[in-house]
Amino acid sequence: MSMRIALAGNPNSGKTTLFNVLTGSNQYVGNWPGVTVEKKEGKLKKNDEIIVTDLPGIYSLSPFTPEEVVARNYLVGERPDAILNIVDGTNLERNLYLTTQLAELGIPMVIAINMMDVVRKNGDNINTDELAKALGCRVVEISALKGDGIIEAADAAIEAAKAGQLTHRHIFSGAVEHAIAHLEEAAVHGLPEEQQRWYAVKLFERDEKVIEQLNLPQTLLEHIEVDIADVESEKDDDAVSIIINERYDYITALMGRCYKKKNPGRLSVSDKIDLVVTNRILALPIFAVVMWLVYTLSIGTVGDWTVGFMNDTLFGEWIIPWVTGMLEQIGCAEWLVSLIADGIIGGVGAVLGFVPQMLILFLLLSLLEDCGYMSRVAFVMDRLFRKFGLSGKSFIPMLVATGCGVPGIMASRTIESERDRKITVMTTGFMVCGAKTPIVGLIAAALFDGGAWVATLAYFVGIAAVVVSGIILKKFKAFAGKPAPFVMELPAYHAPIPANVLRTTWERGWSFIKRAGTVIVAAGILIWVLNSLSFEGGFHYITEEVGGASILEVLGSVIAFLFVPLGFGRWQAAVATVLGLVAKEEVVGSFGALSSMADADWAMGAVESMDSSLSIIGQEFFGGSKLSAFSFMIFNLLCAPCFAAVGAIRREMNSAKWTWAAIGWMTGFAYAISIIVYQFGVLFTGGFTLWLIPAAAVLIGLLYLLFRKNKYELK
């Protein structure tokens, strides 16, 4: 017979790390029924009868966020056999608030105090025996990152489930306890005895969802209200605040008996570091320097060398010449050699050439996340975002989106305010995700000598686009309102755990590689077909003897005029931009295929591939203009995301109208910024075009939207 164990705890308590250790590869991920919050379950290693459920990280069982609703519905409705409550030992008081609520559910529970290695290192002491005695359940010391005590905690949860032993419920003050006892007798006495306490407390708090679920008669609700009002009058406070205060009074007394700090009032190492990295003046400059170093290593220096090796050596000198020679030896037709060498290998190779560069980027970002720095960035950005009417919670999806836009968009569901959630969904796509990174790398290498400043600037252009969009959208009625509150635990700094960092890096990288083997192969074949066939003088395959404009050139020329004001009105750039809507990687893939097809010597490996290919991209696609290439990069970074991200937007918005609004906003904003960048760039470099007039009008319009008075602002 199977047994279900639920992992419950605060965000950043180490719950997911514990889940990964307990289940290994026996995991399955989906969505909770009726909502888009991720559901993680898995079978315990070496015991397939034990099902472990990783509940979303929550601070309480009050139904304010989708995560809290999901966790509460599962615990109250599904009632697992046991709860394994993961508690951050470095922030014991805050974490025990959830523990007191879980104890009232009437479900066997074991407490796993995580990060005990850090607690001991700080010289602090947690008396787990005293804590276990007070709470009436087993307390196990663990370190999820080091793997200490994890199996013992799981075994304890299994034993607790078998024994069916319930935890102690702490006793509130006299008046409150009397009212709760009365509520149990009057309203919930028909429920199982172990559940009555939790429901009575929630009725005292006037929990709307519980009241709706119990469907109590109006006369009974009025009778209950009298008891609650009497306590509120006596305590001179509202019912919810009374319960919160009494829980913390209990926890404070418990901490006095169970927790001894070596140096009370002394700042920890993490606190000392935070005095610098979260400083109001220094925080943003430090963040800018950190990201510049990240992109210098990944896009420049080390990353640039890896791209050179992949393109020049691996594909240019080894794979393409070998494949071409082999196909010619077996007598393949010229068109088939071209299809495989130019269309498939040329397109896919151009994208895969950036994989080492991306893996370095993902590795560095994972290191920053695992050590705890990126949590501080979210805290710092909250101060900036709130000045513009946004919540710091909007930055969390943006951090996720640096790997892939799809989970970044999905991460917006943690924002309570529907207005803030919509703005976040509509702007998260501005961030430079893994699929956009090769675009930045390509432009930087082709026209800016591989300068890391290009990638760093691109990253902050994405953040600036989010801020500007947030300011503008907040001034419309549909998005007006105060930003959602931002509460986040800042984990203690610690040395990154190699297993976690490598797992995260590989997951992000493998997702990119799989797309290169599917979508980009198909797109590469399509590009080759359309660029190798012509209707001029009759339908035919283009050769040196029989030329003509290709179908792709004709189609690209039809839409190229749309991008003339932006500085890249050539058909190749137009085709790459449109294909980028399918998958952003295909922007580079199409350039790779088209450049290799434009240079037969490159395809044959007779010249240095990287230099030749980049020369073609710089000259043929942008006329050698750095400004045109930069405008192209800006537009493709900010415009509508790939089809997969659009699908995520549709799921999160749950509305076709809002989905189209998001796509329209991103594309329109990208067009506006690109025309301003290019046309004023031309002006500042001594040139002039008539397109400067509409560009100036667009700039004035943006400035008006940005600085106009917000008539919906709440005073």
C-alpha positions as CSV (number, residue, x, y, z in Angstrom):
1,M,0.0,0.0,0.0
2,S,1.4,3.4,-1.0
3,M,2.1,6.2,1.4
4,R,2.2,9.9,0.7
5,I,4.6,12.3,2.3
6,A,4.3,16.1,1.7
7,L,7.3,18.4,1.9
8,A,6.2,21.8,3.3
9,G,8.2,24.8,4.1
10,N,9.1,28.5,3.4
11,P,10.6,29.5,0.1
12,N,14.4,29.1,0.1
13,S,14.3,26.7,3.0
14,G,16.0,24.0,1.0
15,K,12.8,22.0,0.3
16,T,13.4,21.5,-3.5
17,T,17.0,20.4,-2.9
18,L,15.7,17.8,-0.3
19,F,13.1,16.6,-2.8
20,N,15.7,16.1,-5.5
21,V,17.9,14.1,-3.1
22,L,15.0,11.9,-1.9
23,T,13.5,11.1,-5.3
24,G,16.5,11.4,-7.7
25,S,15.3,10.7,-11.2
26,N,12.0,9.3,-10.1
27,Q,10.2,12.6,-10.6
28,Y,7.2,13.7,-12.6
29,V,6.3,17.4,-13.1
30,G,2.9,18.8,-14.1
31,N,0.4,21.3,-13.0
32,W,-2.0,21.2,-10.1
33,P,-5.6,20.6,-11.3
34,G,-7.3,23.8,-12.3
35,V,-4.3,26.0,-11.9
36,T,-0.9,26.6,-13.5
37,V,1.2,26.2,-10.4
38,E,3.8,23.6,-10.9
39,K,3.2,20.2,-9.2
40,K,6.2,18.0,-8.4
41,E,5.9,14.5,-7.2
42,G,8.3,11.6,-7.1
43,K,8.9,8.1,-5.7
44,L,11.3,7.7,-2.8
45,K,14.5,6.1,-3.8
46,K,14.6,2.4,-3.2
47,N,10.9,2.4,-2.1
48,D,8.4,3.0,-4.9
49,E,5.5,2.8,-2.5
50,I,6.4,6.1,-0.9
51,I,5.2,9.1,-2.9
52,V,6.8,12.4,-2.1
53,T,5.0,15.6,-3.0
54,D,7.0,18.9,-3.1
55,L,4.5,21.6,-2.2
56,P,5.1,25.2,-3.3
57,G,7.2,27.3,-0.9
58,I,4.8,29.2,1.3
59,Y,4.9,31.4,4.4
60,S,1.5,30.5,5.8
61,L,-1.7,28.6,5.1
62,S,-3.6,31.8,4.4
63,P,-5.0,31.8,0.9
64,F,-3.3,34.9,-0.5
65,T,-1.2,33.5,-3.4
66,P,-1.9,30.7,-5.8
67,E,0.9,28.7,-4.1
68,E,-0.7,29.0,-0.7
69,V,-4.1,28.0,-2.1
70,V,-2.5,24.9,-3.8
71,A,-0.6,23.9,-0.7
72,R,-3.5,24.4,1.6
73,N,-6.0,22.6,-0.6
74,Y,-3.7,19.6,-0.9
75,L,-3.0,19.4,2.9
76,V,-6.6,20.0,3.9
77,G,-8.4,18.1,1.1
78,E,-6.0,15.3,0.1
79,R,-4.6,14.9,3.6
80,P,-1.2,13.1,3.0
81,D,-0.1,10.4,5.5
82,A,2.6,12.7,6.9
83,I,4.1,16.1,6.6
84,L,7.9,16.6,6.5
85,N,8.2,20.3,7.5
86,I,11.6,21.8,6.3
87,V,12.7,24.6,8.5
88,D,15.6,27.0,7.9
89,G,17.7,26.7,11.0
90,T,19.3,30.1,10.3
91,N,15.9,31.8,10.3
92,L,14.1,29.6,12.9
93,E,11.7,32.1,14.3
94,R,10.2,33.1,10.9
95,N,9.9,29.5,9.7
96,L,8.2,28.2,12.9
97,Y,5.2,30.4,12.1
98,L,4.2,28.0,9.3
99,T,5.0,25.0,11.6
100,T,2.4,26.2,14.2
101,Q,-0.2,26.2,11.4
102,L,0.8,22.8,10.1
103,A,0.5,21.3,13.6
104,E,-3.2,22.3,13.7
105,L,-4.1,20.2,10.6
106,G,-4.2,16.9,12.5
107,I,-1.6,15.2,10.2
108,P,1.5,13.4,11.6
109,M,4.5,15.7,11.1
110,V,8.2,15.5,11.4
111,I,10.4,18.7,11.4
112,A,13.6,18.7,9.5
113,I,15.8,21.7,10.6
114,N,17.9,22.5,7.5
115,M,21.2,24.3,7.2
116,M,22.4,23.0,10.5
117,D,26.0,23.1,9.2
118,V,25.6,26.9,8.9
119,V,24.1,27.1,12.4
120,R,27.0,25.2,13.9
121,K,29.5,27.3,11.9
122,N,28.0,30.4,13.4
123,G,28.5,28.9,16.9
124,D,24.7,28.9,17.6
125,N,22.8,26.1,19.2
126,I,19.3,24.7,18.6
127,N,18.1,22.3,21.4
128,T,16.2,19.9,19.2
129,D,15.2,17.7,22.1
130,E,13.4,20.6,23.8
131,L,11.9,21.6,20.5
132,A,10.6,18.1,19.9
133,K,9.2,17.9,23.4
134,A,7.4,21.3,23.0
135,L,5.9,20.5,19.5
136,G,5.2,16.8,20.2
137,C,6.9,15.5,17.1
138,R,10.3,14.2,15.9
139,V,12.9,16.9,15.1
140,V,15.8,15.9,12.8
141,E,18.9,18.0,12.0
142,I,19.8,18.0,8.3
143,S,21.8,19.7,5.7
144,A,20.1,19.3,2.3
145,L,23.1,20.7,0.4
146,K,25.5,18.3,2.0
147,G,23.1,15.4,2.2
148,D,23.4,15.0,6.0
149,G,20.4,13.6,7.9
150,I,18.1,13.4,4.8
151,I,17.4,9.7,4.9
152,E,16.9,9.9,8.6
153,A,14.3,12.6,8.1
154,A,12.5,10.6,5.5
155,D,12.5,7.4,7.7
156,A,11.1,9.5,10.6
157,A,8.3,10.8,8.4
158,I,7.4,7.2,7.4
159,E,7.4,6.1,11.0
160,A,5.2,9.0,12.0
161,A,2.7,8.1,9.3
162,K,2.6,4.5,10.4
163,A,2.2,5.5,14.1
164,G,-0.4,8.1,13.3
165,Q,1.0,10.3,16.2
166,L,-0.3,13.9,16.0
167,T,1.7,17.0,17.0
168,H,0.9,19.3,20.0
169,R,-1.3,22.3,19.1
170,H,-0.2,25.3,21.1
171,I,-2.8,26.9,23.4
172,F,-3.9,30.5,22.7
173,S,-4.7,32.9,25.5
174,G,-7.8,32.4,27.6
175,A,-10.3,34.5,25.7
176,V,-9.1,33.3,22.3
177,E,-9.0,29.7,23.3
178,H,-12.5,29.9,24.8
179,A,-13.9,31.3,21.6
180,I,-12.2,28.6,19.5
181,A,-13.6,25.9,21.7
182,H,-17.0,27.4,21.3
183,L,-16.6,27.5,17.5
184,E,-15.5,23.8,17.5
185,E,-18.7,22.8,19.4
186,A,-21.1,25.1,17.5
187,A,-19.8,24.8,13.9
188,V,-17.4,21.9,13.2
189,H,-18.3,19.2,15.7
190,G,-19.4,17.0,12.8
191,L,-16.0,16.9,11.2
192,P,-13.3,14.3,12.1
193,E,-11.9,15.2,15.5
194,E,-8.3,15.8,14.3
195,Q,-9.6,18.4,11.8
196,Q,-11.8,20.4,14.1
197,R,-9.1,22.6,15.6
198,W,-7.8,23.9,12.2
199,Y,-11.3,24.7,10.9
200,A,-12.2,26.5,14.2
201,V,-9.1,28.7,14.0
202,K,-9.9,29.6,10.4
203,L,-13.5,30.4,11.3
204,F,-12.2,32.7,14.0
205,E,-10.0,34.4,11.4
206,R,-13.2,34.8,9.2
207,D,-11.5,32.8,6.4
208,E,-13.8,33.3,3.4
209,K,-12.8,30.0,1.7
210,V,-13.5,28.0,4.8
211,I,-16.8,29.7,5.4
212,E,-17.8,29.0,1.8
213,Q,-16.6,25.4,2.1
214,L,-18.6,24.6,5.3
215,N,-21.7,26.3,4.0
216,L,-22.9,27.2,7.5
217,P,-26.4,28.7,8.0
218,Q,-26.6,32.4,8.3
219,T,-28.0,32.2,11.9
220,L,-25.0,30.2,13.0
221,L,-22.6,32.6,11.3
222,E,-24.2,35.5,13.2
223,H,-23.9,33.5,16.4
224,I,-20.2,32.9,15.7
225,E,-19.6,36.5,14.9
226,V,-20.7,37.5,18.4
227,D,-17.9,35.4,19.9
228,I,-15.3,36.7,17.6
229,A,-16.4,40.3,18.1
230,D,-16.2,39.9,21.9
231,V,-12.6,38.8,21.7
232,E,-11.7,41.6,19.3
233,S,-13.3,44.1,21.7
234,E,-11.4,42.6,24.6
235,K,-8.0,42.5,22.8
236,D,-8.6,45.8,20.9
237,D,-7.5,44.2,17.6
238,D,-8.9,42.4,14.6
239,A,-9.2,38.6,14.7
240,V,-6.4,37.9,12.1
241,S,-3.9,40.1,13.9
242,I,-4.8,38.5,17.3
243,I,-4.0,35.0,16.0
244,I,-0.8,36.2,14.3
245,N,0.4,38.0,17.5
246,E,-0.4,35.0,19.7
247,R,1.5,32.7,17.4
248,Y,4.6,34.8,17.5
249,D,4.3,35.2,21.3
250,Y,4.3,31.4,21.5
251,I,7.2,31.1,19.1
252,T,9.2,33.8,21.0
253,A,8.8,31.9,24.2
254,L,9.8,28.6,22.4
255,M,12.9,30.3,21.0
256,G,13.9,31.4,24.4
257,R,14.0,27.7,25.6
258,C,15.4,26.1,22.4
259,Y,17.7,28.6,20.6
260,K,20.9,30.0,21.9
261,K,22.8,32.5,19.7
262,K,26.6,32.6,20.3
263,N,26.9,36.4,19.7
264,P,23.5,38.0,20.1
265,G,23.3,41.2,18.1
266,R,26.5,40.5,16.2
267,L,26.3,40.7,12.4
268,S,26.9,37.4,10.5
269,V,29.2,37.2,7.5
270,S,26.1,37.4,5.2
271,D,24.9,40.5,7.0
272,K,28.3,42.2,6.6
273,I,28.4,41.4,2.9
274,D,24.8,42.6,2.5
275,L,25.8,46.0,4.0
276,V,27.8,46.4,0.8
277,V,26.0,44.6,-2.0
278,T,22.5,45.8,-1.0
279,N,23.7,49.3,-0.1
280,R,21.3,51.9,-1.6
281,I,24.1,53.7,-3.5
282,L,26.5,50.8,-4.3
283,A,24.0,48.0,-5.0
284,L,23.2,48.8,-8.7
285,P,26.8,49.7,-9.7
286,I,27.9,46.4,-8.1
287,F,25.2,44.5,-10.0
288,A,26.3,46.2,-13.3
289,V,29.9,45.3,-12.7
290,V,29.0,41.7,-11.8
291,M,27.0,41.3,-15.0
292,W,29.8,42.9,-17.1
293,L,32.2,40.3,-15.7
294,V,29.7,37.5,-16.5
295,Y,29.3,38.6,-20.1
296,T,33.0,39.3,-20.5
297,L,33.8,35.7,-19.6
298,S,30.9,34.1,-21.5
299,I,30.6,36.3,-24.6
300,G,34.1,37.7,-24.7
301,T,37.4,36.1,-23.7
302,V,36.7,32.4,-22.9
303,G,33.3,32.4,-24.7
304,D,34.7,34.0,-27.8
305,W,37.5,31.4,-28.0
306,T,35.0,28.6,-27.7
307,V,32.8,30.0,-30.5
308,G,35.9,30.4,-32.7
309,F,36.8,26.8,-32.1
310,M,33.3,25.5,-32.8
311,N,32.9,27.5,-36.0
312,D,36.4,27.6,-37.4
313,T,37.7,24.2,-36.4
314,L,34.9,21.9,-35.6
315,F,32.5,22.9,-38.3
316,G,34.7,24.8,-40.7
317,E,37.7,22.5,-40.9
318,W,36.4,19.2,-39.8
319,I,32.6,18.5,-40.1
320,I,31.6,20.4,-43.2
321,P,34.6,19.5,-45.4
322,W,34.4,15.8,-44.3
323,V,30.6,15.6,-44.9
324,T,30.9,17.4,-48.2
325,G,33.8,15.2,-49.4
326,M,32.0,12.0,-48.3
327,L,28.8,13.0,-50.2
328,E,30.7,13.9,-53.3
329,Q,32.6,10.6,-53.2
330,I,29.4,8.5,-53.2
331,G,28.1,10.5,-56.1
332,C,25.4,12.6,-54.4
333,A,23.7,15.2,-56.5
334,E,24.9,18.8,-56.2
335,W,21.6,19.9,-54.7
336,L,21.7,17.2,-52.0
337,V,25.3,18.1,-51.0
338,S,24.2,21.8,-50.8
339,L,21.1,20.8,-48.7
340,I,23.1,18.9,-46.2
341,A,26.2,21.0,-46.0
342,D,24.6,24.5,-46.4
343,G,21.0,24.1,-45.3
344,I,21.3,21.6,-42.4
345,I,24.9,21.7,-41.1
346,G,25.3,25.4,-42.0
347,G,22.1,26.4,-40.1
348,V,22.4,24.1,-37.1
349,G,26.2,24.6,-36.9
350,A,25.8,28.3,-36.7
351,V,23.6,27.9,-33.6
352,L,25.4,25.0,-32.0
353,G,28.6,27.1,-32.3
354,F,27.3,29.3,-29.5
355,V,26.5,26.4,-27.2
356,P,29.8,26.5,-25.3
357,Q,29.4,30.3,-24.9
358,M,25.9,29.8,-23.5
359,L,26.9,27.0,-21.2
360,I,29.5,29.3,-19.7
361,L,26.9,32.0,-19.3
362,F,24.4,29.6,-17.7
363,L,27.2,28.2,-15.4
364,L,28.1,31.7,-14.2
365,L,24.4,32.7,-13.6
366,S,23.9,29.4,-11.8
367,L,26.8,30.1,-9.5
368,L,25.4,33.5,-8.6
369,E,22.0,32.0,-8.0
370,D,23.3,29.1,-5.8
371,C,25.5,31.3,-3.6
372,G,22.6,33.6,-2.8
373,Y,23.6,36.7,-4.7
374,M,20.7,36.8,-7.2
375,S,18.2,36.8,-4.3
376,R,19.9,40.1,-3.2
377,V,19.5,41.4,-6.7
378,A,15.7,40.8,-6.5
379,F,15.7,42.7,-3.2
380,V,17.6,45.6,-4.7
381,M,15.5,45.7,-7.8
382,D,12.4,45.9,-5.6
383,R,13.5,49.3,-4.3
384,L,14.0,50.5,-7.9
385,F,10.8,48.9,-9.3
386,R,8.5,50.3,-6.6
387,K,9.5,53.8,-7.5
388,F,8.0,53.2,-10.8
389,G,4.8,51.4,-9.6
390,L,6.1,47.8,-10.0
391,S,6.7,45.1,-7.5
392,G,10.1,43.5,-6.9
393,K,8.2,40.2,-7.4
394,S,8.3,41.1,-11.2
395,F,12.0,40.7,-11.2
396,I,11.9,37.1,-10.1
397,P,10.3,36.0,-13.4
398,M,12.9,38.1,-15.2
399,L,15.8,36.3,-13.5
400,V,14.2,33.0,-14.5
401,A,13.8,34.3,-18.1
402,T,17.5,34.7,-18.5
403,G,17.5,30.9,-19.0
404,C,14.3,30.6,-21.0
405,G,11.3,33.0,-21.5
406,V,8.7,30.2,-21.0
407,P,9.4,29.4,-17.3
408,G,10.0,33.1,-16.8
409,I,6.5,34.0,-18.0
410,M,5.1,31.1,-15.9
411,A,6.9,32.4,-12.8
412,S,4.7,35.5,-12.9
413,R,1.9,33.5,-11.3
414,T,3.5,34.1,-7.9
415,I,2.4,37.7,-8.0
416,E,-0.9,38.2,-6.1
417,S,-2.1,41.3,-8.0
418,E,-3.7,40.5,-11.3
419,R,-2.6,43.9,-12.7
420,D,1.0,43.4,-11.8
421,R,0.9,39.8,-13.1
422,K,-0.3,41.0,-16.5
423,I,2.4,43.7,-16.7
424,T,5.0,41.1,-15.8
425,V,3.8,38.7,-18.5
426,M,3.8,41.5,-21.0
427,T,7.3,42.6,-20.2
428,T,9.3,39.5,-19.1
429,G,9.9,38.7,-22.8
430,F,12.1,41.7,-23.0
431,M,14.9,39.9,-21.1
432,V,17.8,38.3,-22.9
433,C,17.0,34.6,-22.7
434,G,19.2,31.7,-23.7
435,A,17.8,31.7,-27.2
436,K,18.6,35.4,-27.7
437,T,22.1,35.1,-26.4
438,P,23.5,33.8,-29.8
439,I,21.9,36.8,-31.5
440,V,23.9,39.1,-29.2
441,G,27.0,37.0,-29.6
442,L,26.7,37.0,-33.4
443,I,26.3,40.8,-33.7
444,A,29.0,41.4,-31.2
445,A,31.4,39.1,-33.1
446,A,30.4,40.2,-36.6
447,L,30.6,44.0,-36.2
448,F,31.9,44.9,-32.7
449,D,35.1,42.7,-32.4
450,G,33.4,40.5,-29.8
451,G,33.1,43.3,-27.3
452,A,31.5,42.1,-24.0
453,W,30.0,45.5,-23.6
454,V,27.4,44.6,-26.3
455,A,26.0,41.7,-24.3
456,T,26.1,43.7,-21.0
457,L,24.3,46.6,-22.7
458,A,21.7,44.2,-24.2
459,Y,21.0,42.7,-20.7
460,F,20.4,46.1,-19.2
461,V,18.4,47.3,-22.3
462,G,16.0,44.4,-21.4
463,I,15.7,45.6,-17.8
464,A,15.2,49.3,-18.9
465,A,12.5,48.1,-21.3
466,V,10.7,46.5,-18.4
467,V,10.9,49.6,-16.3
468,V,9.8,52.0,-19.0
469,S,7.0,49.7,-20.0
470,G,5.9,49.4,-16.4
471,I,5.8,53.2,-16.0
472,I,3.8,53.6,-19.1
473,L,1.3,50.8,-18.6
474,K,0.7,51.7,-14.9
475,K,-0.8,55.0,-16.2
476,F,-3.6,53.1,-18.0
477,K,-6.8,52.1,-16.0
478,A,-6.4,48.4,-16.7
479,F,-3.0,48.3,-14.9
480,A,-3.4,51.1,-12.3
481,G,-3.0,50.3,-8.6
482,K,-0.4,49.9,-5.9
483,P,2.3,47.3,-6.5
484,A,2.0,43.9,-4.8
485,P,4.0,43.7,-1.5
486,F,7.3,41.9,-1.8
487,V,8.4,39.6,0.9
488,M,11.4,37.4,0.4
489,E,13.8,35.5,2.7
490,L,17.4,36.3,1.9
491,P,19.3,33.0,2.3
492,A,22.7,33.1,3.9
493,Y,25.6,33.2,1.5
494,H,27.3,29.8,1.0
495,A,29.7,28.2,-1.3
496,P,27.9,26.9,-4.5
497,I,27.2,23.2,-4.5
498,P,28.7,21.7,-7.7
499,A,25.9,19.2,-8.2
500,N,23.2,21.9,-8.1
501,V,25.1,24.3,-10.3
502,L,25.9,21.6,-12.9
503,R,22.3,20.3,-12.9
504,T,20.9,23.8,-13.5
505,T,23.5,24.6,-16.2
506,W,22.9,21.3,-18.1
507,E,19.1,21.6,-17.9
508,R,19.2,25.1,-19.5
509,G,21.8,24.1,-22.1
510,W,20.1,20.8,-23.0
511,S,16.8,22.5,-23.6
512,F,18.6,24.8,-26.1
513,I,20.4,21.9,-27.8
514,K,17.2,19.9,-28.2
515,R,15.6,22.9,-30.0
516,A,18.6,23.0,-32.3
517,G,18.0,19.4,-33.2
518,T,14.3,19.8,-34.0
519,V,13.0,23.3,-34.9
520,I,16.3,24.6,-36.3
521,V,16.9,21.6,-38.5
522,A,13.4,21.9,-40.0
523,A,13.9,25.7,-40.4
524,G,17.3,25.1,-42.0
525,I,15.8,22.8,-44.6
526,L,13.0,25.3,-45.3
527,I,15.5,28.1,-45.8
528,W,17.6,26.0,-48.1
529,V,14.6,25.0,-50.2
530,L,13.2,28.5,-50.5
531,N,16.7,30.0,-51.2
532,S,17.7,27.3,-53.8
533,L,14.6,27.5,-56.0
534,S,13.4,30.3,-58.3
535,F,10.4,31.1,-60.4
536,E,12.3,33.5,-62.7
537,G,12.3,32.0,-66.2
538,G,10.4,29.0,-65.0
539,F,10.5,27.0,-61.8
540,H,14.1,25.7,-61.4
541,Y,17.0,24.9,-59.0
542,I,19.5,27.8,-58.8
543,T,23.0,27.0,-60.0
544,E,26.0,29.1,-61.3
545,E,24.8,28.5,-64.8
546,V,21.1,29.2,-64.1
547,G,20.6,32.0,-61.7
548,G,17.6,34.1,-60.6
549,A,16.1,35.5,-57.5
550,S,15.2,32.8,-55.0
551,I,11.8,32.3,-53.6
552,L,13.2,33.3,-50.2
553,E,14.6,36.5,-51.6
554,V,11.3,37.4,-53.2
555,L,9.3,36.8,-50.0
556,G,11.9,38.6,-47.9
557,S,11.9,41.6,-50.3
558,V,8.1,41.8,-49.9
559,I,8.4,42.5,-46.1
560,A,11.8,44.1,-46.1
561,F,10.4,47.6,-46.5
562,L,8.9,47.3,-43.0
563,F,12.4,47.4,-41.6
564,V,13.9,50.1,-43.7
565,P,13.2,52.8,-41.1
566,L,15.0,50.6,-38.6
567,G,18.1,50.4,-40.8
568,F,18.0,46.7,-41.8
569,G,15.7,46.7,-44.8
570,R,17.6,43.9,-46.6
571,W,15.7,40.7,-47.4
572,Q,18.1,38.4,-45.4
573,A,17.6,40.4,-42.2
574,A,13.9,40.5,-42.7
575,V,13.7,36.7,-43.2
576,A,15.8,36.1,-40.1
577,T,13.6,38.4,-38.0
578,V,10.4,36.6,-39.2
579,L,11.8,33.1,-38.6
580,G,12.9,34.3,-35.1
581,L,9.2,34.3,-34.2
582,V,9.2,30.6,-34.5
583,A,12.4,30.2,-32.4
584,K,14.8,33.0,-31.5
585,E,17.7,30.6,-32.2
586,E,16.6,30.6,-35.8
587,V,17.8,34.2,-36.3
588,V,21.3,32.9,-36.0
589,G,20.5,29.7,-37.8
590,S,19.1,31.5,-40.8
591,F,22.2,33.8,-41.0
592,G,24.4,30.7,-40.8
593,A,22.5,28.9,-43.6
594,L,22.3,32.0,-45.8
595,S,26.0,33.0,-45.3
596,S,27.2,29.5,-46.0
597,M,25.1,29.3,-49.1
598,A,26.4,32.7,-50.2
599,D,30.0,31.6,-49.9
600,A,30.8,28.2,-51.5
601,D,34.4,28.4,-50.3
602,W,33.1,28.6,-46.7
603,A,30.9,25.5,-47.2
604,M,33.9,23.7,-48.7
605,G,36.1,24.7,-45.8
606,A,38.6,26.3,-48.1
607,V,38.8,29.5,-46.1
608,E,38.6,30.4,-42.5
609,S,34.9,29.9,-41.8
610,M,34.4,32.2,-38.9
611,D,36.0,35.2,-40.6
612,S,34.3,34.6,-43.9
613,S,30.9,34.0,-42.5
614,L,31.0,37.0,-40.2
615,S,32.2,39.1,-43.1
616,I,29.2,38.1,-45.2
617,I,26.8,38.8,-42.3
618,G,28.4,42.2,-41.7
619,Q,28.5,43.3,-45.4
620,E,25.7,41.5,-47.1
621,F,23.1,41.6,-44.4
622,F,23.8,45.1,-42.9
623,G,26.0,46.8,-45.5
624,G,28.9,46.9,-43.0
625,S,26.9,49.3,-40.8
626,K,27.4,48.8,-37.1
627,L,24.4,51.0,-36.4
628,S,22.1,48.8,-38.6
629,A,23.3,45.6,-36.9
630,F,22.8,47.2,-33.4
631,S,19.3,48.2,-34.4
632,F,18.6,44.7,-35.7
633,M,19.8,43.3,-32.4
634,I,17.6,45.6,-30.3
635,F,14.5,44.8,-32.3
636,N,15.0,41.1,-32.1
637,L,15.6,41.2,-28.4
638,L,12.5,43.3,-27.6
639,C,9.9,42.1,-30.2
640,A,7.3,39.4,-29.8
641,P,8.9,36.2,-28.3
642,C,9.0,32.7,-29.9
643,F,5.9,30.6,-30.4
644,A,6.6,28.6,-27.2
645,A,6.7,31.8,-25.1
646,V,3.5,33.1,-26.8
647,G,1.8,29.8,-25.8
648,A,3.0,30.5,-22.2
649,I,1.5,34.0,-22.4
650,R,-1.8,32.5,-23.6
651,R,-1.9,30.1,-20.7
652,E,-1.0,32.7,-18.1
653,M,-3.3,35.4,-19.5
654,N,-6.1,32.9,-20.1
655,S,-7.4,35.3,-22.8
656,A,-6.8,35.7,-26.5
657,K,-7.4,39.4,-26.3
658,W,-4.7,39.9,-23.6
659,T,-2.3,37.6,-25.5
660,W,-2.6,39.7,-28.6
661,A,-2.2,42.8,-26.5
662,A,1.0,41.4,-25.0
663,I,2.4,40.5,-28.5
664,G,1.3,43.9,-29.9
665,W,2.9,45.8,-27.0
666,M,6.3,44.0,-27.3
667,T,6.5,44.3,-31.0
668,G,5.3,48.0,-31.1
669,F,7.8,48.9,-28.3
670,A,10.6,47.1,-30.1
671,Y,9.8,49.0,-33.3
672,A,9.7,52.3,-31.5
673,I,13.0,51.8,-29.8
674,S,14.8,50.5,-32.9
675,I,13.6,53.4,-35.1
676,I,14.7,55.9,-32.5
677,V,18.1,54.2,-32.0
678,Y,18.8,54.0,-35.7
679,Q,17.5,57.3,-37.0
680,F,19.0,59.4,-34.2
681,G,22.2,57.3,-34.5
682,V,22.4,58.3,-38.2
683,L,21.8,62.0,-37.2
684,F,24.5,61.9,-34.5
685,T,27.0,60.4,-37.0
686,G,26.5,63.1,-39.5
687,G,23.7,61.7,-41.7
688,F,20.0,62.4,-42.2
689,T,17.0,60.6,-43.6
690,L,13.4,61.6,-43.8
691,W,12.6,58.7,-41.5
692,L,14.0,61.0,-38.7
693,I,10.7,62.9,-38.7
694,P,8.5,59.9,-37.7
695,A,11.3,58.7,-35.3
696,A,11.1,62.1,-33.6
697,A,7.3,61.8,-33.4
698,V,7.7,58.3,-31.8
699,L,10.2,59.6,-29.3
700,I,7.9,62.5,-28.3
701,G,5.0,60.1,-27.9
702,L,7.0,57.8,-25.7
703,L,8.2,60.7,-23.6
704,Y,4.6,61.9,-23.2
705,L,3.4,58.5,-22.1
706,L,6.4,58.2,-19.8
707,F,6.0,61.5,-18.0
708,R,2.3,62.3,-18.2
709,K,0.4,62.5,-14.9
710,N,-1.1,59.3,-13.7
711,K,-4.7,60.1,-13.0
712,Y,-5.3,56.7,-11.6
713,E,-2.6,56.9,-9.0
714,L,-3.7,56.0,-5.5
715,K,-2.9,58.6,-2.9
